[in-house]
């Protein structure tokens, strides 16, 4: 198979390096010597998946073991898919060119709802029945995890087992169980799933739960159908990040990939409490890595990869307790090697002049801030806890330190939004440009505005809120387009139809599996890519299944309704989310528990994992 791929297939497809699997630091093990095989599957193209830190961490952990191996597979681009189908070749792993059906376990990363059709397509290309009920012991066990797993129901028909929570130690538990049951080179499916659900925290097996519905389509009950299965699945959490495994080398791609750089995760979790942000809720509590740990990891990654960019990653990197000292130390250490430091996730109120000055000393990487809303009223509704003065001060610090451009993220359709709030984005952009011009002149000066549509997500205070109608969102996009007239301001926005579909699956139940299967059979794939997205095909799939997508995306939920994800425990309590929702509608702010009193989200006490802050 490898010979046919390399001599006949790859010369005919775009970017053939996507499929070679022989990159620097890739790991190839002898299949005959390793009992357990797992494929790490990312349901998007190689260029996107190779930048995902979670995939790198799992690849490292599994391949550190002598009794298991991990190989990678990504969604093949359409030209490669066509070649595989025409030649009757199955989808294969990169490292060994083995068909996916040869693996014991396949683990999909769920980062984005619009990648779901790719999951079904990848299983189809691998010759694996997409429906879980059609698989037997001769097929791999299909696992999925990641942020989208916190509402697993739309994929319940297709995934054998969901891993809820953080995977650093959970993955070893899953592998150990599989090895203990491995017989005649297969893992007994039913026994494995039952033991995993009973013994391992954070494991959800959809087949072991029954769902009942009211006549109007709302979920009535979700309950286990086997003994020993927990009624609610509580996420697994890594208590001490310093003790958690982390790669000492990344696989270095031969082609440009998104986020292709050495990455240090400085801390995990966020307590800022933005009410639209799922990550800020599901990754609680905050746990910081010690500076000594980060210095050791940086040294290993730079030495073993040769990257010229080192990114400090988290949900809000500027909130790391010792960020100025850490940035200064890292830049001082690697300046002579030409390694630039980037902080890809910054809150504008944490971007101080000292931090800007430190980053300025090396070549400048991109700088992005997220005000989210154009008026203070709406920023208070979403609990952004920044002011216009914070934004202008941060932007001035950036341009004074030598940046020529800044990118600002906003959302349209946030709860309680009015046209006045949209006009506020225009006015704020003009003020930012004027602040920039006080420090920078010339043709390189640029302000980029990226505007997305609000998507209500599970386990957030806005999980009960509807998404704004598509015609309303389109009208507000037009309002922005007409109001942004200055040459130095660039405006981009998301297709409201893709945001609508994202909202449908973000808040959907397992009846959507029928729609997903119909859409995938009709050719839907790469739905997050504008050139491949077909809203007509999706609309037809909903019609054929007699399901109204607006029931999921546009309907306001009440507090007493059983939500499709009610049996998944992310740690934050329902009471906390309800209180935050009510405070949002009143425009009341909630402080950050790192520096203010505890707001009572419940994570620390219920999970038995307290905040770990460097310097506490």
Secondary structure, 3 states (H helix, E strand, C coil): CHHHHHHHHHHHCCCHHHHCCCCECCCCCCHHHCCEEEEEEECCCHHHHCCCHHHHHHHHHHHHCCCEEEEEEECCCHHHHHHHHHHCCCCECCCCCCEHHHCCEEEEECCCHHHHHHHHHHHHHCCCCCCHHHCCCCCCEEEEECHHHHHCHHHCCCCCEEECECHHHHHHHHHHHHHHHCECCECCHHHHHHHHHHHCCCEECHHHEEEEECCCCCEEEEEECCCCCCCCEECECCCCHHHCCCCCCCCECCCCCCCCCEEEECEECCCCCCCCCHHHHHCCCCEECCHHHHHHHHHHHHHHHCCCEEEEECCCHHHCCCHHHHHHHHHHHHHHHCCEEECCCCCHHHCCHHHHHHHHCCCCCCCEEEEECCCHHHHHHCCCCCCHHHHHHHHHHHHHCCCCEEEEEEEECCCCCCHHHHHHHHHHHHHHHHHHHCCCCCCCCEEEEEEEECCCCCCCCCCCCCCCCHHHHHHHHHHHHHHCCCCCEEEEECCHHHHHHHHHHHCCCCCHHHHHHHHHHCCCCCCCCCCCCCHHHHHHHHHHCCCCCHHHHCCCCCCCCECCCCCEECCCCHHHHHHHHHHHHCCCCCCCCCCCCCCCCCHHHHHCCCCECCCC
